[in-house]
Amino acid sequence: MKTKCLLVILAMSISFTIVGQKTLMERHEAALKKEKETFKKPVEDLRTVFAKMFNNAQFVDTKVAGPCKPVDLVSKIVIYELKSGNEKLIKEIKSIKDAYLNYPQHLNDAESRDYAYSFETGDFNSMEDAALNAFSNSNKFIDFVKLYTGGDVGDLNEYDIETVRGQYDNLKTNYNVEFQIETGEFMSLICGHKQTSFIKLKKLNYPNVTWEIRTIVTADCDCSGAVELTKNIKRGSIEYTAEVTGLLTTKSVTFSNVTNAKVTVKSLVCCSKIDKEEESKIAINDVHDAKGYLQVGAQVGLPLGEEKDFYSLTFGADVSYLFNVSESFNAGIGVGYTHFSPKEFTVGSTTFKGDGIGYIPIVGLAQYDVSKKIHLNVNFGYALSTKSDVDGGLNYGVDIKFKIAPALWIGPEINIINLGESRSFNSIGIGVLKSFTRGL
């Protein structure tokens, strides 16, 4: 009997615990939903004012000696507008509000607040609003006390002193503190960018405020393509700034009119003549030498045409040797292996799976360097079948490769093996190519 009672009590305890946890979870979800609705408009307003700053900023000219100009940096740098999810921006805006409209740390629970002060807050909605108003209209603590409580410092009891001092110190500490809104890194053409945005309270006249927002963007570019794409810019940074008016109360935080939007070049380093010559030399020599150069590749792709019904995937590898015909044109020979993987197919009610088939292409190659970062390859030859009962055929293809690292290239390619009688093994895919500087 005792055992049965204990089991009943245990079951009831577990049940109440589960219900309690569910209730807490529901309350948490409800609080998050309410918070999201509360800060929905401030989030959209903040995105809007940053966009206006980026679009309307006036360029502040900066004198920099060298082959590149500040205006070139501004024109080439890419700006990403605020794209964070609502949750992240809500968190940042809430942290701004809490910095100025929050109880002192020791008064966070409701019971402490009930006994924290004996003075009236007048017509204000909360103790925090009253404190913010007093702070915006006073220069000293004694003035703050007078405006906040309606009395002198000597009139306050120990709880009042602790509360008022906590509010004053909190506001004084956080005034003009910058809050980081967003940081991001991204690529555009041959420049890497890093972007960070900030906002701070610049001027307070409760309930009106003036916010200062700014975004710093740095660029680090590849000098080997500077003439075409970055106008001799090696690296630099720019700063967007603007002032935004708004409100700051316990009920609302707003961001509205954008004024005095500017963009200034903070630093700029130009590609020197030596930089360009050395990097051009490296760009050529990392894949070429006087005799020629070896390269190996790997590919993966999908069958095209009728063969896609019988084969699911193609993959292969090759090795080739090219000779330097001119500065931008190379030619040579290559050999490789291409495999077509079979897939299941159904005829009527019967399912079949054929055998894979491989080809060994032996081709001539022509390579044209469109730029130091891009080259075009064309090949033509004959592909031998790895099966004795399957014929080979003419092999030809074309691909374009983009340089992603020294001597390493990647890009799309198309390959055709023509077996005659209107049949061919065609494929499209992507290939990786590694070049070596030493000749054979």
ZARO-103024 format. One record per residue: x, y negated, z negated of N, C-alpha, C, O, CB in turn; residue in three letters. Coordinates in steps of 0.05 Angstrom, whole numbers, plus 5000, padded with zeros to 4 digits. Glycine has a CB too. Layout:
ZARO-103024
XYZXYZXYZXYZXYZAla...
//
This chain:
ZARO-103024
501650245000500050005000501749755000501249565015498150004976Met503849764982505649534982507049485008507349265018507849574960Lys507849715021509149695047507249565068508049395084510049965057Thr504749645067502749535085502349235081502149085100500049675082Lys502249155056501848865049504248705059503948485070501548825019Cys506648825055509048685064509048645094509848435105511548835055Leu508148855108508048845138506048625147506648475166507249115150Leu503848615133501748405140502848135135502547955152499248445123Val504248095112505447825106507547755127507647525136506647825078Ile509147955134511347905154510147825181511147645194513048155157Leu508047965189506747915214505547635214505747485234504548115220Ala504247555192503047285190505247075191504846865203501447265164Met507447135178509746945177510846895205511246665214511947045159Ser511147125220512147095248510246945265510946775281512647375260Ile507547005261505546865276505546565272505446405291502746985269Ser505746495246505746205239508346075250508245845259505646165209Phe510546225250513046115260512846055290513645845300515346305255Thr511646255305511346225334509545985340510045825358510246485346Ile507245975325505345755329506745485324506345295338502945785311Val508345485302509745235295511745155316511844915323511145265268Gly513245345326515145285347513745185373514645005386516845535354Gln511545315379509945235402508944945399509044785418507645425407Lys507944885375507044615370509244415372508844195384505744595342Thr511544475361513844295364514644255393515344035401516244395347Leu514644465408515344455436513344275451514144115468515444735449Met510844315445508744155459509043865452508643685469505944255451Glu509643805426510043525418512443405432512443175440510443515388Arg514643565434517043475448516443405477517243205487519243685445His515043595491514343545519512543305522512843155541512943795530Glu510643265503508843035504510442775501509942575514506643055483Ala512442785482514142545477515742475502516042245509515942595453Ala516842685515518442635539516742525562517642345576519742905548Leu514342625564512442525584511742235579511642075598509942695585Lys511242165554510541895547512941705552512541485562509741875517Lys515341805545517741645549518141595579518941375587520241785537Glu517641795595518041765624516141565635516841405653517642035638Lys513641565626511641375635512341085626512040895640508841445625Glu513341065601514140805590516340675606516240425610515040835561Thr518240825614520540715628520440745658522440685672523040845618Phe518240835669517940875698518340615713519840605732515240995705Lys517040395704517240145718520040015715521139925734515139945708Lys521140015690523939905688525940045705527739925716524739925659Pro525640315709527440465726527240365755529240315768526840765725Val524740335765524340245792525339955795526539885816521440265800Glu524839785775525739505776528839495777529939335791524739355751Asp530139665762533039665761534139755788536139635798534039855739Leu533039955800533840035827533539795847535239755864532240275837Arg531339655844530739435863532739205860533739105880527939335858Thr533439135835535238905831538038975840539438805851535238815802Val538939225836541539305846541639295877543539205889542339585836Phe539439385890539339375919539439095929540739035949536739515929Ala538038915916538038625924540838515921541738355938536038465908Lys542238585900544938485896546738585919548238425930546138585869Met546538835926548238945948547638805975549438755990547839245950Phe545038755980544238646006544638346008545038246030541338716011Asn544438205986544437905987547037775977547237535977542237805972Asn548937935968551437825957552937665977553337736000553238055946Ala553837425968555537245984558437315980559337355957554936945977Gln559937336002562737406000564437175989564236955999563837496028Phe566037235969567937035958570637095969571837305963567937045926Val571636925986574136976001576436985981576636835962574636756022Asp578337165987580737205970583137195988583237326009580537465954Thr585237055979587637035994589437275988590337315966589136775988Lys589937436009591737666006593637676030592637666053590137936003Val596237696025598137706046598337986057598238186042600937606037Ala598638016083598938276095597338306121595838126128598138496076Gly597638526135596338566161593338606158591838576178597438796175Pro592338666134589438706131588238466116589638316103588838966116Cys585638436118584238206106582038306086580938516089582938036128Lys581538136066579438216046576738266059575338456051579137996026Pro576038116079573438146092573238426106571038536108572837926112Val575538526115575638796127574939006107573539196113578338846140Asp576038976082575439166061572439166055571239386052577039106036Leu571238936052568438916046566739046067564739176062567638626042Val567539006093565939116115566239416118564439546128566738976141Ser568439526108568839816111567939976087567440216090571739866117Lys567839856064567040006040564040066042562439906050567639846014Ile563340306033560640396034559440376005560740455986560440696044Val556940276004555640245978553340445976551740475994554539955974Ile553240595954551040765948549240625927550140565906551941045937Tyr546740585935544840475915544240675894544740915898542240375930Glu543140585872542640765849540840995858538540955867541340615826Leu541841235856540341475865540041675843539241905848541641595889Lys540641595818540341785796537441865792535641715799541541665770Ser537042095781534342175774533142005753534641875738534242475766Gly530541995751529241825731530241875703530541685687526241865732Asn530842125696531642195669534242055661534441955639532042495667Glu536142035680538641905673538341605669539341495650540741965695Lys536841485687536441195685534641125660535140925647535141085710Leu532741295655531141255631532841265606532541095588528941475629Ile534741445605536541475582538141215579538541125557538341715585Lys539141105601540840865600539240625591540140465575542140815627Glu536840595603535140365595534240385566534240185552532640345614Ile533640625557532940675529535240605511534840485489532040965524Lys537740665519540040605502540440295500541340195479542540735514Ser539740155521539939865521537839755501538439585484539439735549Ile535439855503533239755486533939825456533539655439530539885494Lys534840065451535440145424537739985412537839945387536140445423Asp539539885429541839735419540939475406542239375387543839675441Ala538739355416537739105406535139115390534538935374537438915429Tyr533639325394531039355382530839615367529239795375528739325402Leu532439645346532439895331532939835302534239645295534640095343Asn531940005285532439975257535340035250536640185265530640165240Tyr536439915229539039995220539140305215537040415208539939845194Pro541440425217541640715215540440825190539241045190544540795217Gln540740685167539740795142536740755138535640845118541240655119His535440635158532540595156531040745178528940645187531840295157Leu532040965187530841105210528241245203526541275220532841295221Asn527941335178525441475171523341275162523941065151526041685149Asp520841355166518641175161518441085132517740855126516041305170Ala519041275114518741205085520740985077520040815062519241465068Glu523241005088525140795081524240525091524740325078527940865093Ser522940525114522040265126519840145109519639895106521140305154Arg518140315097515940215081516840055057515539865048514240445072Asp519240125047520239995023522639815028523939725010520940205001Tyr523239775054525739645061525639345058527639215052526439715090Ala523339225062523238935060520538845049518538985051523638815088Tyr520638615036518238515023517238255037515238145028518838454994Ser518638165057517837925071516037985095515838215104520337765080Phe514637775104512837805127514337745153516137585154510437625124Glu513537885175514737835201513137635218513737605242515038095216Thr511137515206509637315221507937425243506637625241511437105231Gly508037285266506337355289507637575307506537645327505837115305Asp509937675299511337865316510238145312509238215291514337865310Phe510438305333509338575333510838765315509738955304509338685361Asn513338705311515038885295517238725281517838495287516139105312Ser518538865262520738755248523038705268524538515265521638945226Met523338875288525538855308525138605325527038465331525639105325Glu522638555334522138315350522738065334523837875344519238315359Asp521938065309522537835291525537785288526437565289521237875264Ala527038005285529937985283531237885308533037715307531138255275Ala530237985331531337895357530837595362532537455372530238065380Leu528437505354527737225356529537055338530536845347524837175350Asn529937145314531636995295534536985305535836775302531537115267Ala535437205316538237215325538637035349540736905352538937505333Phe536637015367536936845391536836545384537536375401534836915411Ser535936475360535736195353537536115329536935915316532836135346Asn539536275324541336205301544236265309544736435326540536365276Ser546036125295548936175299550336295275552436415278550235905306Asn549036275252550236385227548236575213545836565218551136155208Lys549336735196547636925181545536795164543336885162549437105164Phe546336565151544436435133542136325149539836315140545736205117Ile542736225174540536135191538736365200536336345202541635975216Asp540036585206538536825215536636915193534336975198540537055221Phe537536915168535936995145533436805143531236905138537536985119Val533936555146531736355143529536405164527236405158532836075145Lys530436435189528536475210527236755209524836785215529936445237Leu528736945200527737225199525737265176523637385180530037415196Tyr526337165152524737215128523036985119521137025103526537305106Thr523736745128522336515118523436415091522336225080519436575115Gly525536535081526736455055529736445057530936475079525936645033Gly531036385035533936365034535136635026533736815017534836145014Asp537736655029539136905022538636974993538337214986542136875027Val538636774975538236824946535536924940535137034918538736584931Gly533636904958530836994953530537294958528437404951528936834969Asp532537414971532237694979532937884957534837844942533937745004Leu531438104955532238324936534238504950534938464973529738484927Asn535138714936537238884947536339024972537939074991538039094926Glu533839104974532839234998532739035021533539105044530039354994Tyr531838795016531738595037534538525048534938515072530438335026Asp536438495030539138435038540238645056541438595077541038395013Ile539838895048540839125063539539135091540939185111540339385049Glu536939085092535539095117536338865135537038915159532539075112Thr536438625125537038385142539938405151540538345175536638125126Val541738475133544538495141544938715163546538675181546338565117Arg543538935160543739145180542739055207544039115227542139385171Gly540438915207539438815233541338615246541838625270536738685228Gln542438435230544238225240546738345251547638275273544838025218Tyr547938525236550438655244550038815270551738825288551638835222Asp547738955271547139115295546938935320548139005341544539265291Asn545638715318545238535341547938395348548538365372543238315334Leu549438325328552038185334553938375347555538295364553138075307Lys553938635338555838835349555138895378556938925395555739085333Thr552638915385551739005411551438775432551238825456549239155409Asn551438535422551038305440553338295461555738305453550838035425Tyr552638285486554638275508556138535513558038545528556538055503Asn555238755500556439015506555439115533553039095539555839215484Val557239225550556539325576555639615574556839775560558839305596Glu553439675588552439945590552940055618552139935637549439955582Phe554140295619554740405645552240545656550940705643557040615643Gln551540465681549040555693549540805710547941005708547740345710Ile551540805726552041025744554841035754556040825759550141015768Glu555941275756558641315768558341525790557041735786560741395747Thr559641485813559541675834561941665852563241455854557041635851Gly562641895864564841905883563842035908562242215908567242075871Glu564741925931563742025957565741945979567541795974560941905963Phe565342066003567142026025565641876048563241916051568242286036Met567041716063565941596087568241576107570241436102564641316082Ser567941706130570041716150572641816137572742036128570441436163Leu574741646136577241736125577941596098580241586090579541686145Ile575941486086576241346060574741486038572341566042575441046062Cys576041526015574541625992573741385975575241195971576341815975Gly571341405964570241175948569441275920568541505916567741065962His569841095901568841145874567240895865568240675868571141205854Lys564840935855563040715849562040735820561140945811560740705869Gln562240515806561140505778559540245774560440035783563440515758Thr557240265762555540035758555139985728555140165712552840075771Ser554739725721554439645693552239445690551439305710557139535682Phe551139415666549239205660549739125631550239285613546339305664Ile549438865625549638765598547838525594547038385613552538695591Lys547138475569545538245562547437995560549137985543544038285535Leu547037805579548737575580547737335563549237195551549137485608Lys545037295564543937075550541237155538539537285552543636825568Lys540737075513538237155499536736905490537836735476538837335476Leu534236885498532436675488529736815485527836775501532236425508Asn529436965463527237145460524537015467523936785459527137245431Tyr522837165483523237435493524737455520525137665531520637575496Pro525637215529526937205555529937275553531237195533526536935568Asn530937425573533737495573534837455601533337455621534237785564Val537437415603538837425628540837655627542637665611540337145634Thr540437835646542238065648544438005668544037865687540738325656Trp546838115663548938105683549438395693549938575678551537975671Glu549138425719549638695731552038675749552538475762547138795746Ile553438895751555738905769556339185778555739375764558238775756Arg557539205801558439465811561239445822561839265838556439565834Thr562939625813565739635823566039875841565340095834567739645799Ile567139825865567540035884570540035893571539825901565740015909Val571840265890574540285899574640465924573040645927576440405877Thr576540405942576940565966579840655968581640495963576040405991Ala580240895977582941005981582841136009581541336013583741215959Asp584241006028584041086056586541216067588741196055583340846073Cys586241356089588441496103589741306123588341226143587541756116Asp592141226119593441036137593941146165594340986183596140946125Cys593941406168594341516195592141446214592641446239594641816194Ser589741376204587641286221586741006216584540916223585241466218Gly588540846204587840576194587040396217585240236214590140466179Ala588540406239588040216261585140246271583740046276590040246284Val584340506276581640546287579440516267577240416275581540826299Glu579840596242577640616224577740426200575540346190577340886215Leu580040356190580140196166581539936169582039796149581340356144Thr582439866193583739616199586139566180586339366166581739376196Lys587939766179590439756163590039746133591839656119591839506172Asn587739836123587239836094588140106082587240316091584239786088Ile589840096063590740336049589040396025588040616021593740306040Lys588640196008586740215985585939945975587239745982588040385962Arg583839935960582939675950580439715933579239935931582339475972Gly579539495920577039505904575539245907576739035910577739555874Ser572939265906571139035908569239045884568739255873569639015935Ile568138805877566338785855563838625863564038395872567638665830Glu561538745860559038605864558038515837558138665818556838795878Tyr557138265836555938155811553438005817553137895838558037985796Thr551637995797549237835800548037785772548637935753547137965819Ala546237585770544737535745541837605750540737555772545037245736Glu540637725730537837825733536237725708537137775685537738135736Val534037605713532337525690530437745683529837925699530737265697Thr529437735658527637935649526637885621527037675610528938205651Gly525338095609524338075582525538305565526238515576521238095581Leu525738255539526738465521525138445495525538275478529738425515Leu523238635492521538655468521138955462521939125477518838515472Thr520039005439519539285432517539415451517439655454518439305403Thr515839255465513839355483514839375511513739535527511439195481Lys516839215519517639225547520439135551521438955537515739055564Ser521739255571524439175581524039135611523339325625526639385574Val524538895621524138845649526638725662528238605650521738655653Thr526738775689528838665706527438545730526138695745531038885713Phe527738285735526238165757527938005777529138135795524137975745Ser528137745775529437585795532437615796533737625775528737295791Asn533537635820536437665824537537395834536537295854537037895843Val539537295820540737045829543837065828544937245815539836805811Thr545136885842548036855841549437125848551437195835548936765814Asn548437265868549637515877552237465893552137315912547637685893Ala554437585884557037545898558437815901557938005887558737345881Lys560237815921562038045924564837935927565437755943561238215949Val566638035910569437945909571338175912570938385901569937795882Thr573438125927575638325930577438295906578638085902577238285957Val577738505890579338505866582238595871584138505858578138675845Lys582538775890585238865897585238965926583139055936586239095878Ser587538955939587739035967590639105973592438935969586638815986Leu591039345983593739425992593539516021591939686028594839665974Val595239386038595139436066597039666074599039716060595839186082Cys596439796095598239996106600639856118600339696136596840186127Cys603039906108605439786119606239916145605240136152607739786100Ser607939786160608839896186610240156181609940346197610739696200Lys611840176160613240426153611340646147611640876156615240376130Ile609140576132607140776126605940896151605741146153604940656109Asp605240726170604040826194605940996211605141206222602940596211Lys608440906213610341056229610841336216611041536230612940906232Glu611241336189611841586176609441776177609842016182612541536147Glu607041666173604741846173604141946201603142166205602341696162Glu604641776222604241866249606242086256605542286269604641636269Ser608642056246610742266250609942526237610142746249613442166239Lys608842506212607942746198605642866212605443116215607242676169Ile603742696221601342806234602042966259600643156265599442576242Ala604142886273604943036297606543286289606043506299606642856316Ile608543246271610343456264609143676247610243896245612743346251Asn606943626233605843836217604644056233604044276222603743726198Asp604244016260603244236277604944276302604444466317600344176284Val606844106307608344116332611344126327612344026306607643886350His612844246345615744196347616544196376614844226393617244406330Asp619144176381620044146409619344386427618744346450623044096409Ala619344626415618844866432615944936434615045046454620345096420Lys614444886413611644966412610945046384612444986366611145196432Gly608745166381607945236353605945476353604445516373606744996339Tyr605945616331604245846327601745756311601845586294605746066312Leu599445886318597045826302595446086300595346256318595445606315Gln594146116277592346346272589646236264589346026252593546536250Val587546386271584846296265583046526256583646756260583746166289Gly580846446244578746636236576046506242575746266240578946706206Ala574046676250571446566258569246736246569546976241571246556288Gln566946616243564446756236562146616250562146376252564046766205Val560246776260558046646275555646826279555447036266559046556302Gly553946746297551446886302551246946332552046776349548946726293Leu550247186340549847246368547647066380545846976366549047536372Pro547847026406545846876421544647046443545747256449547146616433Leu542446956455541247096477539947356469539147396446543247146499Gly539847546488538547806483540047966462538748126448538347966509Glu542647936459544148096441543448036411544048196394547148056445Glu542147806406541547746378539347936367539047946343540547456376Lys537948076385535948276376537248526366536048686352534048346399Asp539848576374541148826367543548786348544548976336542048966392Phe544448526346546848476329546148236311544948046319549348416347Tyr547148256286546348056266548547856261547947626253545748196240Ser551047926265553247746257555647806274556148036283553847786227Leu557247596279559847636292562047526275561647326260559847496321Thr564347656276566647546261569147636276569147826291566647646232Phe571247486272573747556286576147396276575947226258573347506315Gly578347456289580847316282582547306307582147466326582347456259Ala584447126309586147106332588846976325589146856303584746936354Asp590747016342593346886339594246786367593746916387595447096327Val595446556368596246436393598846276390599646206368594046256404Ser600046226413602446066413602045856435601445926458605046236418Tyr602445596428602045376447604645226451606345196433599845186437Leu605045126475607344966483606544676485604344616494608645076509Phe608344496478607844216481608244126510610544106519609644056462Asn606044076523606243976551606643676551608243566566603744046567Val605243536533605543246530604843176501604243356485603743086550Ser604842926494604242846466601542926457601042986434604542546464Glu599542936476596842996468595643246481593343306477595042756475Ser597343386497596343626511598143866507600643836509596043566542Phe596944086500598444336494597144566509594744566513598744386464Asn598744766517597645006531599145246521601445236514597844966561Ala597745486523599145726514597345966518595545966534599845706485Gly598046186504596546436506595746536479596846446458598346656520Ile593746706478592746806453591447086455590647166477590846616441Gly591347226433590047486432588447496406589347376386592047716435Val586247646406584647656381582947896380583148086396583047406378Gly581047896361579148106359576447986350576347826331580048326338Tyr574248066364571547966358569748206354569748386371570547786381Thr568248216332566548436326563648346324563048146312567448576299His561848506336559048456334557848666316557948906322557648456362Phe556648586293555548766273552648836281551148656288555548646245Ser551849096281549249186289547049116268547749076245549149476295Pro544649106277542449076258540149266266540049366288541348786257Lys538449316248536149496253534149366271533649126269534849586227Glu532949526290530749426306528749646310529449886308531849316334Phe526349566316524149766317522949776345522349566357521949686296Thr522550016354521250066380518850236374519150476366523150196401Val516450126377514050276369514050316339514050116324513850546383Gly514050566330514050616301516750726292517050806269511850816295Ser518750716310521350826303523350596299523550416315522351016326Thr524950626278526950426272529750536279530450756271526850346242Thr531250376293533950446301535950256290535350026284534150466332Phe538450356288540650186281543050276298544050496295541350186251Lys543850096317545950176335548750156322548950106298545949996359Gly550750196338553550176330554549896335553749766354555250386344Asp556349806318557649556323559549586347560349806354559249456299Gly560349366358562149366381564249146378563648926368560649336407Ile566649216386568849016384570148956411570049126429570949116365Gly571248716413572548636438575248516430575548386409570848436454Tyr577248556448579848436444580348246467581048326489582148666444Ile579847986462580247786483583247716486584647676466578647526477Pro584147706511586847606518586447366536585347386558588647836532Ile587247126526586346886540588646686543590746696529584046756525Val588246506561589946266563588546036549586146016549590546196593Gly590145866537589045646520589945376530592145346540589845686491Leu588145186527588844906532587744746509585444776501587644796560Ala589444566498588644416474589244116480591444036487590144506449Gln587143956475587443666479586943516453584843556440585543566501Tyr588943356445588643206420587042946425588142756436591343136408Asp584442946417582842706420583842486403583842256411579842776413Val584742556379586042366360587842536342588042776345583942196344Ser589042406322590742556303589042726285590042906271592342356286Lys586342686285584542826267582743026282581443186270582942636252Lys582643006309580843166324582243286349583643136362578343006332Ile581843536354582743646380580643836391579143966377585443786377His580743856418578844016433580344256445582444216457577443846456Leu579244496443580544736453578744866474576244886471581144936430Asn579944966496578545116516580145366522582645356524578044946542Val578845596524580245846530578845996553576445976556580546026505Asn580446156568579346316590581146566593583546546593579246156617Phe579846796595581347046599579547286602577347266613583247086576Gly580547516592579047756594578847896567580847896551580347946615Tyr576448006561576048136535575848436540574048526554573548036521Ala577548596527577548886529575649006508575648916485580349006526Leu574049196516572249326497573749536481575549666491569849456512Ser573049566455574349766438573050046442573950246431574149686409Thr570950056458569550316463570150396492569950226511566550296458Lys570750646496571550746523569150746542569450726566572651026521Ser566650766531564350776548563050506552560850486563562350976537Asp564350296542563250026546565249856561567649846554562549896518Val564349716581566149546598566849296583565449196566564749486625Asp569149186591569948916582568848706601567248766619572948896580Gly569648456598568648246615570247986612571947966594565748196609Gly569647796629570947536628570247406601567947416592570147366651Leu572247286589571847146563572546856566574746786576573647286541Asn570746686558571346396558569846266535567746356527570646266585Tyr571046046525569845916502570845636499572845546512570346066477Gly569545486482570345206476569845156446567945256435568845006495Val571544996434571144926406572444656401574144566416572345136387Asp571444526380572544266371573344296342571844406326570544026375Ile575744196335576844236308577443966295578443776308579344406309Lys576843946270577343706254579443766232579243966219574643596241Phe581343596230583443636210582443576182581443356177585943456217Lys582743766164581743726136584143726116583743646093579743936129Ile586443806126588843806109591243836128590843916151588744036087Ala593643786119595943826136595944106149595944306134598543786121Pro595944116175596144366191593644546187593744786194598544526183Ala591444446176589044606172586644466186586144226181588444646142Leu585244616203583044506219580544676216580744916210583944486249Trp578244556221575744706219573744576239573844336243574644706190Ile571944736250569944626268568344836283568945076281571344446288Gly566244746297564444936311565745046337567544916348561844796318Pro564745276345565745396370563645566383561845676370568245566365Glu563845586410562045756426563745946442565745866453560245586445Ile563046206443564546406458562746576475560546646466566146576438Asn563546646499561946796518563747026529565946976538560846626541Ile562647266528563947496541561947596563559947716557564647736520Ile562647536588560847596610561447876621563647926632561247386633Asn559548066618559948346626559048396655559448616665558548536608Leu557848196668556748226694553948336694552948406672558548416711Gly552648346717549948446719548048306699546248426687549848746715Glu548548046696546747876680546847946650544947876635543947886690Ser548948076641549148146613551648016601553748006614549248456608Arg551347906577553647776564553347786534551147796523554047486574Ser555547776520555647756491556347466484558747386486557647956478Phe554347316476554847036470554546986440553047126426552846856485Asn556046796429555946736401556546446395557946316411557746926385Ser555446346373556146076364556846096334555546246319553745876369Ile558845946326559645966298561545746289561645536302560846236293Gly563045806269564945606258567545756254567645986246563845476231Ile569745606260572345726257574245556241574045316240573545776285Gly576245696229578345566214580945626228581445856237578445656185Val582745426231585245456246587545356229587445136218585045296272Leu589645516227592045436213594345426232594945616246592645636189Lys595745196233598045156251600645176235600745096212597844896266Ser602745276249605345296236607345136253607345136277606145586234Phe609245006238611144826252613344966266614444856285612244636232Thr614045216258616345346269615645496294613545636295617545546249Arg617245476315616745616340617645906337619045986317618245486363Gly616946076357617646366356620546396365621646626365615846536373Leu
//
